[in-house]
């Protein structure tokens, strides 16, 4: 049977995925856990149950952009975060992944390309491929802040490139784009007639002192899209609701909104109960964000303290936000897979290799900072002696 080239030809699982599945049955401490619902957070359970069980959940009034009440709640949520976005320029989707798929449908024909950063989260590769769009990587330089390599970005663009994707803050480096980079990207896109897609799902998790970097000074003269959602803002991935805001010059904006209406109306994927619950849920978002950020900062502090005695055997890369920590080891990049497999087999602890994120010129391990403090401490007690 012949299948579409949108899915990989080789569906064989890699050795680390196989070892991870087997390890899950044998008491391995998982320092890759990124599902907040499995990390012992205190959710406002009675409020969530009431919000999802209201009478409004029994009525279906479809709107391609999402219900007006839900969009107004997102607009107010963004206003509290310092952004003014009218409800009319918001679209609700079932996930950030779906938001990407809508935007790729909107902006690119099959065979066209989009620019996306590397190293970075590998999901964008699959999302682009499933839309028949080519992802062209542009590198982030291995330097403090992981800045965009401007020359390489310019060299990577092709005639059929339609958009530039940025992650703010970048995942898993945890670094925000700086004002000068925003300025460069704005000029780059304007000069080439490209849209700018900004994935800001982790922007609420800026570390102390880095809060001003959350701003994304995108000029309104540029067609742009900014994404967020409940998965990160409230640690509720199971409720399946995200949003994308749209901005740009009036002529392009009107046509863009009309075309996005058509795409979204074709799917109508966001369920009614979560839309009806959204105003109540977002009123609790700040409390959940603080709780998750406190966990992240606490675990990062534990990691910093535990690394002290190791000296130059491991380096913790500075970060400005997000849920992850990046450890660099003084070994060849090619050693990562063997190190991770050995940690699973001998130390009963699971971490991710940098190769999963396309780090290519250093030996890096990626750790989630979400696990409960006792689990995280136990994981470190197994991991660090082996480095």
WOHU-V702674 format. One record per pair of residues at least 4 apart in sequence whose ideal C-beta (glycine too) atoms are under 6 Angstrom apart, sorted by the first residue. I is the first residue (numbers start at 1). J is the second residue. D is the distance in Angstrom with one decimal. If there is no record, write none. Layout:
BEGIN
((I,J,D) (I,J,D))
END
This chain:
BEGIN
((6,129,5.4) (6,130,5.0) (13,17,4.3) (13,18,5.3) (16,340,5.5) (19,23,5.9) (19,341,5.7) (19,344,4.9) (20,350,5.8) (23,28,3.9) (23,344,4.9) (28,348,4.8) (28,350,5.3) (29,349,4.8) (29,378,5.4) (29,379,4.1) (30,350,4.9) (31,351,5.1) (31,367,4.8) (31,379,4.3) (32,350,5.6) (32,352,5.1) (32,368,5.5) (33,368,5.3) (33,370,5.9) (33,371,5.3) (34,368,5.1) (36,41,5.8) (36,235,3.5) (36,370,5.9) (39,370,4.7) (39,371,5.8) (40,372,4.5) (41,235,5.9) (41,291,5.9) (44,284,5.2) (49,53,6.0) (51,277,3.5) (51,280,4.0) (51,281,5.9) (52,273,5.0) (52,277,4.9) (54,276,5.7) (56,276,3.8) (57,272,5.6) (57,273,3.9) (57,276,5.2) (60,272,5.8) (62,268,5.1) (63,67,5.7) (64,261,4.7) (64,264,4.0) (64,265,3.7) (65,91,5.0) (66,70,5.2) (66,71,5.3) (66,92,2.9) (66,270,5.7) (67,275,4.7) (70,275,4.1) (70,278,4.3) (71,87,3.9) (71,90,4.6) (72,87,4.7) (73,278,4.8) (73,279,4.0) (73,282,5.1) (74,90,5.5) (74,243,5.0) (75,85,5.6) (75,87,4.7) (77,282,4.4) (78,83,4.2) (78,85,5.0) (85,89,5.9) (85,245,4.6) (89,245,5.8) (89,246,4.9) (90,243,5.5) (90,245,5.5) (91,244,5.1) (91,260,5.9) (91,264,5.8) (92,243,5.4) (92,270,4.8) (93,98,4.3) (93,99,4.5) (93,242,5.0) (94,98,4.9) (94,240,4.7) (94,269,4.3) (94,270,5.4) (95,240,6.0) (95,242,5.4) (96,201,5.7) (96,227,5.3) (96,229,5.4) (96,242,4.7) (97,127,5.9) (99,227,5.1) (99,242,5.5) (99,244,4.5) (100,127,4.7) (102,263,5.1) (103,107,5.9) (103,197,5.8) (103,225,5.7) (104,108,5.5) (104,131,4.1) (104,133,5.0) (105,263,5.4) (106,259,5.7) (106,260,5.9) (107,162,4.6) (107,163,5.1) (107,195,5.4) (108,112,3.8) (108,133,4.7) (108,162,4.5) (110,132,3.5) (112,133,5.9) (112,160,4.6) (112,162,5.2) (113,134,4.2) (113,136,4.9) (113,158,5.6) (113,160,5.6) (113,161,4.8) (114,133,5.8) (114,163,4.8) (114,165,6.0) (115,136,5.1) (115,138,5.2) (115,156,6.0) (115,164,4.6) (116,124,5.0) (116,135,5.3) (116,165,4.2) (117,140,5.5) (118,137,3.8) (118,139,5.7) (118,358,4.6) (119,357,4.5) (119,358,4.7) (119,359,4.6) (121,171,4.8) (125,135,5.5) (128,133,4.4) (128,135,4.2) (136,156,5.0) (138,152,5.8) (138,153,4.1) (138,156,4.8) (139,149,4.6) (139,152,5.0) (140,146,4.3) (141,147,5.3) (141,149,5.0) (145,175,5.1) (146,173,4.5) (146,175,4.7) (148,153,5.9) (148,181,5.4) (150,184,5.9) (157,161,4.7) (163,194,5.6) (163,195,4.3) (163,197,5.4) (164,189,5.8) (164,194,5.6) (164,196,5.5) (165,197,4.7) (166,198,5.2) (167,171,5.6) (167,199,4.8) (168,176,5.9) (168,177,5.4) (168,198,5.5) (168,200,5.1) (168,216,5.8) (169,174,5.6) (169,175,5.8) (169,176,4.7) (169,202,5.3) (169,321,4.3) (169,322,5.2) (170,175,5.1) (172,324,3.9) (172,357,5.9) (172,366,5.0) (174,319,3.2) (174,320,5.9) (174,321,5.4) (174,322,3.8) (175,320,5.5) (176,213,3.8) (176,320,5.2) (177,181,4.5) (177,182,5.7) (182,217,5.0) (186,219,5.2) (186,222,5.8) (189,194,4.2) (189,196,5.0) (189,222,5.6) (190,222,5.8) (195,223,4.6) (196,222,5.8) (196,224,4.4) (197,225,4.9) (198,216,5.6) (198,226,4.6) (199,227,5.2) (200,226,5.6) (200,228,5.5) (201,228,5.7) (201,232,4.3) (202,232,5.8) (202,322,4.6) (203,214,5.0) (204,233,5.6) (204,289,5.0) (205,293,5.5) (205,321,4.9) (205,322,5.6) (206,210,4.5) (206,211,4.8) (206,214,5.2) (206,321,4.3) (207,320,5.7) (207,321,5.5) (210,320,3.9) (210,321,5.9) (218,224,4.7) (220,247,5.6) (221,249,5.6) (223,248,3.7) (223,252,5.1) (224,247,5.1) (225,244,5.3) (225,246,5.8) (226,245,4.9) (227,244,4.9) (228,243,5.8) (229,242,3.0) (230,234,4.9) (230,236,4.6) (230,239,5.2) (230,241,4.9) (231,237,4.0) (233,285,5.2) (234,285,5.1) (234,288,4.8) (235,288,5.6) (235,292,5.5) (239,274,4.9) (241,270,6.0) (241,274,4.9) (248,252,4.8) (248,253,4.4) (252,256,5.8) (260,264,5.9) (261,265,5.8) (270,275,5.9) (277,281,5.4) (278,282,5.9) (284,288,6.0) (289,293,6.0) (296,323,5.7) (296,369,4.4) (299,369,4.3) (299,376,4.7) (300,369,5.6) (303,325,5.7) (306,380,5.0) (306,384,5.7) (307,314,5.7) (307,316,5.7) (310,314,5.1) (313,387,5.3) (314,327,5.3) (314,329,5.7) (314,387,5.0) (315,328,4.5) (317,326,4.1) (323,369,5.5) (323,370,5.7) (324,366,5.7) (325,367,4.6) (325,369,5.7) (326,364,5.9) (327,365,4.5) (328,362,5.5) (328,364,5.4) (329,363,4.5) (331,335,4.5) (331,363,4.3) (333,362,5.8) (333,363,5.2) (335,339,5.6) (335,363,5.5) (336,353,3.8) (336,354,5.9) (336,355,5.4) (336,363,5.5) (337,353,5.9) (340,353,4.8) (342,346,5.5) (343,347,4.8) (343,349,5.3) (344,350,5.8) (347,382,4.4) (347,386,5.1) (349,379,5.2) (349,382,4.0) (349,383,5.0) (351,365,4.8) (351,367,5.6) (352,356,5.2) (352,366,4.2) (354,359,3.4) (354,364,3.1) (359,364,4.9) (371,375,4.2) (371,376,4.5) (379,383,5.9) (380,384,5.5))
END
